[in-house]
Amino acid sequence: MPDSSTYVRKSKRFPLYRHSNGSWCKRIKRKLHYFGQDKAQALERYNAEREAFEAGRLPSSRASSRTLTVRELLTQVLRHKNNLVDSGDLTLGTYRGYAAAAELIRTEFGDDRHVGDLQSSDFADLRKTISEGRTAKTVSNLITCIRVFFNFAYDEELIDRPIRFKKTFAQPKKLAIRKERDAIGDLSFASSEIRNVLQLCIADHYSDGTRRNPDPQLYAMILIAIQSGMGNADLGCLKFSQVDLKRGWINCPRNKNANPRRFPLWPETIAATKAAIQDRPTPISDKHADFVFITRRDRRPWHVDGQLNSLGLQFRRLLERLKIYRKGRSFYSLRRTFETIASEVDQVACSTIMGHVAGSGDMSALYRQHVKDERLQKVVDHVHGWLFGAKDGGET
């Protein structure tokens, strides 16, 4: 007999056949029943439940799946996701995304609705609800999250058949997402804009004469971001053990994917980071003692897993003060700018600094063991020349 990974449609010697969703199934009394994805276990379950199905009864082993309510499903999935947060396998920000999706499901279907009774039309109505007032990209993310809940129900055998919503609960077309992105336009910064932002960080007066407190920490973080593409979360979690100011290097994995990343620092960045450390207050909690950057106002990290984003807020205020803010432009746009400029020199070295994960089909990235420091240095030197050496305004 072939192993459980073998794809079989129908066989005279084996009573079940493989469905396109990966499950072994059998049509009994004109109704399709599913018995799981493992071949041996599916056959065992089929033999145990066949008699009940042929008699038109629901097997006792599946009786509970018909009474699974939306509330019970949401509770089980969110508990599972919370356990992943506790183990470090899921970020708190991602968990909040699932929690938001759960609230949409609860609002649309109600707590006491039986999951097994949900129809394709119910998901069509849900898609219409979440599409109102949201971008195609946001709708796509929500649909992905919501599908996780109902796929979990079937994978964990909380329901006896998968939920079918391939057509009525489909993702937005990629064309719609591209059109939205094109409508937003170029979100990168010109070098002159970044220089003005940096100057405002350490100025003691605004252009209108109003006094302000210089912020050497924000100044240093902006410099690191534009020379490496580090985002809010990575900078907010940067630790002393990852920063070597004597040699002028930062070695830290990217929080999002744990991909290793290292890059050399400009002399200006080294000096700015030293000044930021001198300005750094004592953290309010000992668990943040190793963090390089701590806010002066509440003595907490600048960014904590999507919950606290002082870095993004302060950066936006600088853009608004300089009248260069528009929708979509944020601290993360420094990452976009770095990629745009650095990739002109060496895409491989640029991706290494950015902490990108190569695509599954990129075999060259799979076999590449390291990138020489000289290539990394060449990339950051090129960005330095663009930022400080351009005489034509440095437009990107």
Disulfide bonds with the S-S distance in Angstrom:
none
